[in-house]
């Protein structure tokens, strides 16, 4: 018996896939190439994910697919680029939920409206926020890290890939609960943060697990805990934050494809069906697992509900934290 709810969700979505994939008339009729914008620089896990799924879209639609980085401003550059295109399905965006669900909440004057400007197409993969240190720090557990901050407040500087990340919000909440001087230190992406962590230039990082999993496995970094509701089968040696003694923190980043609002419903459904088919294939699942990502899948309607639920959950935390992009 399959007790994995994510797997059941993917299987349910695939049940409708033959009808959708079998008649993508409007998509096939389009002569323009399909462009997938990225909110991050090339070489990241979401870049790899976008190219992997882009290859499947290319083979199923017999259509040129390119992946183009539009990084900057926490995702605003890519979102603006998507907004400037036609809503015919020729442009998509691979983005984390922090860039779509949460970004407007960090600004007093948002430059886009999720409900009016974007259409969630399909949730592709997910990964929890993780706290990671350099082994040279001498810290082996989350409790030891907390104790090191109590002894030396400067150890409370935790690098995050963006000021509008889920990591920054968890750091704020954890610092408040434990009365610790935890401070999110924003970087311009995951790559420079990783470099500083490897060089032991930053005491700790709060970013998604895939950014550090291979280094953890190789012993070059040490993931102390991650913010999921249960241990990951991809990293069974790493405890959840709750298991480490700090319950109540679940912060999972989901990566998904978005289109400009107004995309024909059948085009969005076709894309979702093809992605679901890819996420059920053994080679794609294996590749995602190596990166530390868990395949998700589903319909545009399911993804939109998830995006709105994320926004509702984190809105009060963002307001209370006072973290702003335009302050």
N, C-alpha and C positions, 0 to 999 in steps of 0.2 A: 504493500500500500504506500502511495506517495503522500508523505506528510508535509511536503515543502509547498507553502502557499504561493511562493513566487513561481514555482514550476507549474502549479495548477493554473495560475493566471496566464502564463505563457501558452500552455496547451489550449486553454479556452480561446485565446486570441487566434491561435493557429487554426482552430476549427472553422473560423470564418474566412481564413486566408485564401483557399482555392477560388472562391467566387470573386474575391477582390482582385487577386493577381491575374486571374484568367481573363479579365476584361478591362484592362487599364487603357481604354481607347483614347481618352483625352491625353493621358501622359505620353503614350506612344506617338500620338499625333504631333506632339510638340517637337520642333526641330532644334530648339535652342538647347545648349548643353545645360546640365544641372550643376550649380555651384553651391557648395556647402561652406558657409562662413564659420570660422572658429573665433571664439572669444579670447583665445590664448595663443602664445607663440607656437611655432611648429616644434615637434619633438616631445610634446606632452602626451599623457595618456588619452586625453580626449581627441587629440590629433590622430593618434593611432586608431582609436575607435572610429572616428569619422572616415578615415581612409579604408578601413576594413569594411564598413557598411557601404561606403561609396563604391567599392569594387563589386559588391553584391547588387547594388542598384544598377550599376553599369551593365552587368551581365544579364539581369532580368529585364531591363528596359531597352537594351541595345542603344544606349545613349551615353555620350561623353559626360563624365562626372569629374569635377575638380574640387579640391579642398583648398581654401584660401584663408590665411590667417588675417584677422582684423582685430588684433589684440589692442587693449588699452582701455583705461578708465573703468576697470572692473567689468567690462563687457559692453559698455555703452557704444564703443566704436563699431562693433559687429552688429549690435541691435540697430543702430542708425543706418548702417549699410543695408540691412535687410529691409528696413522701413522705406528706403529710397527705391526699392525695386517694385516690379509689377507683382501682383498677387496671383500669378499664373502657375506657381509651382516650380519655376525655374531656379528659385533660390531657396535654400534652407539654411538653418544655423544650428550648429552643435554647441550647446551651452549647458553649464551647470545650473541647478535650480537657484543658486545664490545670485546669479546674474539676472535671472528673470523674475523669480518670485520675490526676492528680497531687495534688489537694487533700488527700486523706486522708494522703498521705505527708508533708505538711508539719506534721502535728499529732500530738502524743503521745497524744491521746484523740480520734480521729476521730468525728464525729457521724453519719457514714453509711458504709455498706459497699457499694461498687460492685457486688459480686457478689450481694448480697441485696436491695438497695433499688432499683437502676436497671436498665432494659433499653435498651441501645442500639438505635435503630430504623433510622437511615440517616445516613451521613456526607454532608453537603451540599456543603461547599466548604472550600477550604484556602488558607492564606497563610503565607509565611515571616516569621520575625522579621527586622526590619531596623534598622540603625543610622543615625540621622538627625541632622543638625545644622542650625543656622541659617546661611545663607550669610554673615551678618555675622561669623561666627566666623573666617573666613578659611581654614577647613579644607575641602579639596576631595577628599581621599581617605582611606581607612581608615588608611593608613600615616602620613599627616600628623596624623590624630587621635591615633594611638598616640604619635607623637613629641611632640605637645602635652601629653600626660599625663606623659610622662617629664620634660618641662621644668617643668610646673606640675601637681602631683598633684591640685589641686582640680578640674582638668578631667576627672578620672576619675569624677565623679558622673554617672551615667547614669539618667535617668528611666525608670521602667517603670510600666505601668498598674495593676499589682497585685504584691504581694510574692511571689505564688505563680505568676508567669508564667514562660513558657519564656525570655523575655528575661533575667530575673533569673538563671536557671541558666547561660545562655550567658555572661553577664557574669562570673559567678563562675569558670567554667572558663577563659575567656580571660584574666582577670586573673591566675589561678594560673599558666597556661602562660607568659605573657609577663613575669611578676613585676612586674605593674603594680598600682597602687592603684585598681583599678576597683571602684566601689561602686554597687550598684543602689539607686536612690532611689524607693520606691514612692509612687504617686499613687492617688487615689480614682477610677480610671477613666482612659480615654484622652483625654477632653475637656479636663480641667485640665492634663494633660501637654502636649497639643498647644498650649494657650494659652501655657504657659510657654516652650515651644520657639519658638513664633512671636515671643515677646517677648524671646528670647535670655536667658531667666532660668535655663535649665538647659543645660549644655554639650552634651549629647547625649541621645538617647532610644533605647531598645531595645524596640520594640513591633512589631506586625504591619504589614506593608507597606501594606495598604489605608488605614491611618490617615493616611498621609503622601503617598500616590502623587499625588493631584491637586495638592497643594501643591508637590511636587517638579516635576511637569510645568509648573507655573506659575512656577517659579523662586523661590518663597517659602521653600522648605526644600530641603535637599540630602540625598538618601539616599545614604550612602556605600557600603553593601553590604548584602546580605541573606543569610540562612542557609538557602539552598536548595542542592540538589545540582547545579543548573544554572540558567542565566539564565532569567528569566521572559519569555515572549513578550509579556507585557503591559508589561514595562519592560526592553527589551533593552539599554538604556544603563547599567543598574545591574549591577555585577559581583557575583558571589557572594563570600562571605567567603573561600572557598578561592582564588578568582581574585585577591582582594585581598592574598593572601599568608598567610592563616591557615586552613589546611585542617583538616578534621575536625569542622566545626561545621554540623550540619544540624538546624534547629529549626523545624518547620512546625506551625502551629496549625490544627487541623481543627475546623470548626463542624458540629455534628450535632444531630439530634433524638433525645431520650431520652424514655422513658416510665417509669412506675413498674413495678417488677418485678411480674410476674404478669399483665401485659396479654396477652390472648389472642394466640397466635402469628399467627393469620390477620389480626387487626386491625393488628398491627405490619407484617406483610407488605403489606397494602393501603396503608398510609401510605407505606411505602418505595417501592412501585410508582408511586404518584402523584407522589412527589417525583422519582423517576428520570425520569418522563415530563416533568416541568417542567424538570429540569436539561438535558434534551436539546433543549429548544425554543430557537430562535434568539433571541427577545426576552429570555429569562432569561439565556442565556449572554452576550449582549451587555451586559446590565445588570451581571452579575457581573464581567465583564472591565473595565468602566469603574471599578468599585470596587477592582479589583486582586485579586479572588477568582477561584479556579479551581474550576469545578464538579467534583464527585467522583462521588457516587452509589454504588449497591451495595445489598446485602441486609443485613438485621439481623445475620446471622451474620458477614458480612465486616466490618461495623462493630465488632461486639463483639471480634473478633480484633484489629482495629487498636487499640482502646482498651486491651486487655490488653497488647499489645506495647509501647505507649507507657509503660504503667506499669512494665513490666519494664525498659525501657531507662533510664528516668530515676530509678528508685528509688535506685540506688547514688550517683548524682550528688547527689540531694537529701540523702541521709544524710551524705555527705561535706561538703556545703556548710554544714550546720548551720542553714540557713534554716528558721525555724519561725513558724507563725502564733500559737502560744500561748506564746512565750517572753517 
